[in-house]
């Protein structure tokens, strides 16, 4: 018999590798409500992350006349990505690449330091599953009540609870899908179009798809997504080292485990009273006492449950805690946590982060508001004019990243005797002035001719320079001039 204040839970780790079978019906996990510091931390992170996700599309940011005022917007119509004061064009996709590198290396660094902290606290699957379990617990009760309801025959009460639960789950799914599409169009306008049935079909399809995936992943599949679908549990083995902090059961202190009578001495017995509270609160359906497992997302709810039990039996906390691999073999109850955050692996990750971040910051601060692309005609490669000179054709695309109209002068340099002009109606246009509307791209047809006597090879270097007539900013693009073989 255990201490009278501690409940001994009849539960088994159904998601343990040895206990689950691929060809048997899934045994539903009904986690018990946990109370403690880590559970409060998870509530805070859930509130912050969900608030960011749902509120961000409604934040306004003034970019001037003619520009969208949504702070974060992926605008496919104009091929633009807006993030507060940053405006990215398709030509600047390397910034997205840099962000992905930073995100990946940050994940590596966090894992090397704190194990799967991302999975346990910030992963969307974890956040929405927590939210769905909260709804389920609020309607059907805690673990024991839900287990009893599962076994009970269908009744008006049971049907009402189930319909209410699934209706709220679907509503959360709709809100999730709705919030996502608001990132791709003006949110106030789109929400009106959605309710008046005037939105594009792709908007309704996206909301429906994300509603279904949120409902299925967060409400029905839950731990199966992490166990079978997510690749990260299989990658983490290479990221977690002997000095990484992970949720750890201190077997040297806890074993041999077993029931404990009130007033009985703890001598020759472990501090684990085998109450199974750590298993009951685990949303993944495993037993942390079996050691580090692929299924563990290090949500630390088992720490809260165990600490609560230790308080009730007047033992020091920390039988389950964040610790290193070596620390789990220390059976001293009041031992100090020994962790070395600065080590070769973490230094390498930090340096990579600093390097990539510095490059992105430098390029962002020095990014040009002018971008030029010169495309040489390939058919025909060249034309021989009546005076014997050789002519090549080019398409010059000028990107004006400002919201105001700009005028640019185009200059061409190359072999001696070079002449250049724009193709327009009427006589040749040698003014070489291009007017580009704000926040757009203009294309002009450029012709360049060179006397055949001045062409030394079948391919000569040519430079096209575009100059902003107001600011003097320039952008030069190199290309080639093709002629006959000598």
Beta strands, then each sheet from edge to edge (+ up, - down):
strand 1: 72-75
strand 2: 80-83
strand 3: 86-89
strand 4: 246-249
strand 5: 320-323
strand 6: 370-376
strand 7: 383-384
strand 8: 390-400
strand 9: 406-413
strand 10: 419-422
strand 11: 433-436
strand 12: 440-450
strand 13: 459-468
strand 14: 474-482
sheet 1: 1+ 2- 3+
sheet 2: 4+ 5-
sheet 3: 6+ 8- 7+
sheet 4: 6+ 8- 12+ 10-
sheet 5: 11+ 9- 13+ 14-
end
